[in-house]
Amino acid sequence: MMKYPRSIFLGSVFTTLFAAFPVTAKDTFSKQEQLLAHPEVRGAIAAIDAYVQGVQTYDQVPGISVGLVYDQDLLWQNGYGYSNLETKRPADADTLYSICSISKLFTAISIMQLRDAGKLTLRDSVGDHLDWFNIEEAHKEDGPATIESLLTHSSGLPRESDFPYWGGPDFPFPTRAQIIDQLGSQETLYPAQTFFQYSNLALTLAGEIVQERSGQEYTTYINQQILEPLGLSDTRTYYPKNLFGEQMAIGYSGLH
């Protein structure tokens, strides 16, 4: 039996669900009700349900929450497993998860908003906006790192600030002052706009540019310009420790 990559299979299920069934509104049923009543849609949802259960079992994932959206409305939702293995709290549609580096998208959106407002251009060098940007540029002849290169991970900057903060159990991330203070002791790895090198440091600097050009704290800007307009009331710019293990899922390391 031929095996298909999971991403292709899941994509085909969603294509079936959304591309094959144009909906005409009727007085007695909403669009969502019509979709859910369609036998092929029910079959597609059953396939998604079986697929997610299979992934959870095969990969030994503690908990998964799934939502299916049609035309900006939640069509179907389900939870699998537990958000807290110790207390056996079920994962469900209200479970919160840490989005980790997906938060970089919010920084990128902020930069583009400021670009549209005429407060910066993507071609600007990082030093144009951060006067404390003093990293040793090992390839000065090739030009400076630009804002665009920060967003595309092609700035030539190291992956991290020079602190050992990926060690558990506390993961002591550096403060803003520590990052700035240490920056001058680091140097670029490659010429800017030349090679791809994933960099948390680069997006940290992009966030600093958001603060500098907007005149607001990063968290204030994100809340006012992105989260509140979109009604994302359960999305936060900080780690809600009071919800950890309750509404917020506990993260678990992979089995070895």
Phi, psi and omega in degrees: 000131181289136178258135180253146174303143183301321183297324180292318181296312181296320178298322181292326177296315181293324178298317178300318185290319189259336185264338190265352188230084172296142186244133174250122184293141175237162183296325189270342183227142173284167177301319181295319179295321178296317179298312183294336179278345183287128184300325180286328175292316177301321178294321179295318178295321177298323178293318177299315181301314180294321180297312182296320176299320179295317178298315181299317181290312185295316182269000180054048178278126183300316183205147179219139171242134184232135174229140180244121186249134174232123177053044177072007177244144178288117183269320184205147179212154177197156175238150182226132177073212188233145172272345177216107184292329183290319182262355182060036175285123183292144169283135180214191184293341181262001180291135177264144179231147173290129181266357174049238188284356170297339177298339177300331179296325179293322176295316180296318178299318180298316178300316181292325176297317180291327174297314180296332179277000178079018183266353176193167169234156181291341180276350179299143174283155180301320180295341177295335186242341179237101185289348177265007179286096188234027177299146179289116181270107185284350183226055184301328184294343181265003177097161184278165173291135180254169176298319178301319181292332174296315184288332184258011179054042178231027184279344186083001181285156174299162180296321187228163164292158189278065177220143181275063188265006177266010179267127179282176003272350188266339181048069185283086180294143181290156175281168177302316181298321180293320179297314180297316182296325184273343188301321182294343179270357179258165177221157180291153183264327185220164171299142180296150179060031183238311184233153173277127176214105182305133186215111171292326178299319181299315181287333172298316179294324176298320176297324177295324177293323176302314179298314185296315186276335179273337184076015180234157170299147182306312183296322178296316180298312181300316180296312187283326187260344183232301188293311182294315178300329181270356180070028181273071187288340180258011176255131187234157176263012180218169182270112184281085185300331181291343180259355185297127181084353177249258177291331180266130183290147173277135176275141181236145177284155178291153178281144181245000000 
